[in-house]
Amino acid sequence: MTRHQSWATRALERVRAAASQDGAGEYRTHCLGTPALLHQAGLVQALAFLRSRKGVPAAYCDDLAVVYGLRDGAELLARAQQAELALYMAITRDVIDASTWLRRFAQSELPAAERRSP
């Protein structure tokens, strides 16, 4: 099984689990926005931001780490903080790819938030 196949399998499991919990709409929002956040802000800053929030953002960060293949968001953040530049860039690229799998499955499995009329 390739890395992308592993990430896709774990991402689908995480998104389906999130669908049955409160905050599925907020989880979907994080799934949709995190790949861009990682690209624009960088891995450490994006992870620190997600982990600083309680509830759904922190849970999403943990799910992202599990999809990537680690225990939780704290381990992913520590690994990124301690990495040399070349490894940091490789981890960033891989985590962006893993977050893209979460985004794809969130788009298909989680309901879009209802728009309010003015």
GIZI-V790182 format. One record per residue. RES is the residue in three letters. OMEGA is omega in degrees with one decimal (* if undefined). BURIAL is b if it has 9 or more other C-alpha atoms within 8 Angstrom, else e. Layout:
BEGIN
res: (RES | RES)
omega: (OMEGA | OMEGA)
burial: (BURIAL | BURIAL)
END
This chain:
BEGIN
res: (MET | THR | ARG | HIS | GLN | SER | TRP | ALA | THR | ARG | ALA | LEU | GLU | ARG | VAL | ARG | ALA | ALA | ALA | SER | GLN | ASP | GLY | ALA | GLY | GLU | TYR | ARG | THR | HIS | CYS | LEU | GLY | THR | PRO | ALA | LEU | LEU | HIS | GLN | ALA | GLY | LEU | VAL | GLN | ALA | LEU | ALA | PHE | LEU | ARG | SER | ARG | LYS | GLY | VAL | PRO | ALA | ALA | TYR | CYS | ASP | ASP | LEU | ALA | VAL | VAL | TYR | GLY | LEU | ARG | ASP | GLY | ALA | GLU | LEU | LEU | ALA | ARG | ALA | GLN | GLN | ALA | GLU | LEU | ALA | LEU | TYR | MET | ALA | ILE | THR | ARG | ASP | VAL | ILE | ASP | ALA | SER | THR | TRP | LEU | ARG | ARG | PHE | ALA | GLN | SER | GLU | LEU | PRO | ALA | ALA | GLU | ARG | ARG | SER | PRO)
omega: (-179.6 | 177.5 | -179.1 | 176.5 | 177.2 | 179.0 | -179.5 | 179.8 | -179.7 | 179.5 | 179.5 | 177.5 | -178.4 | -179.5 | 178.0 | 176.1 | 179.5 | -178.2 | -177.2 | -177.9 | 173.7 | 179.2 | -179.3 | 178.7 | 177.5 | 177.1 | 178.6 | 179.2 | 178.4 | 177.1 | -177.0 | -173.8 | -173.0 | 178.2 | 178.4 | 177.9 | 178.1 | -178.9 | -175.3 | -173.4 | -175.0 | -172.9 | -175.0 | -179.2 | 180.0 | 178.5 | 178.2 | 177.7 | -178.9 | -178.0 | -179.9 | 178.8 | 177.5 | 174.8 | -172.6 | -179.2 | 178.8 | 177.3 | 176.7 | 178.9 | 176.9 | 178.5 | 177.4 | 178.6 | 179.4 | 177.1 | 178.7 | 176.7 | 179.4 | -175.4 | -177.4 | -177.6 | 179.0 | 178.8 | 178.3 | 178.9 | 179.2 | 179.7 | 179.6 | -179.4 | -175.4 | -174.4 | 170.2 | -172.0 | -177.7 | 178.3 | 177.8 | 179.5 | 178.5 | 178.3 | 179.2 | 179.3 | -178.5 | 179.6 | 174.0 | 177.5 | 178.4 | 179.4 | 177.0 | 175.3 | 175.8 | 179.8 | -179.0 | -178.3 | 176.3 | 179.0 | -176.4 | -172.8 | -176.4 | -179.4 | 175.8 | 178.2 | 179.6 | 178.3 | 177.9 | 176.0 | 179.6 | *)
burial: (e | e | e | e | e | b | b | b | e | b | b | b | e | b | b | b | e | b | b | e | e | e | e | b | b | e | b | b | e | b | b | b | e | b | b | e | b | b | b | e | e | b | b | b | e | b | b | b | e | b | b | e | b | e | e | b | b | b | e | b | b | b | b | b | b | b | b | b | e | b | b | b | b | e | b | b | b | e | e | b | e | e | b | e | e | e | e | b | e | e | b | b | e | b | b | b | b | b | b | b | b | b | b | e | b | b | b | e | b | b | b | e | e | e | e | e | e | e)
END
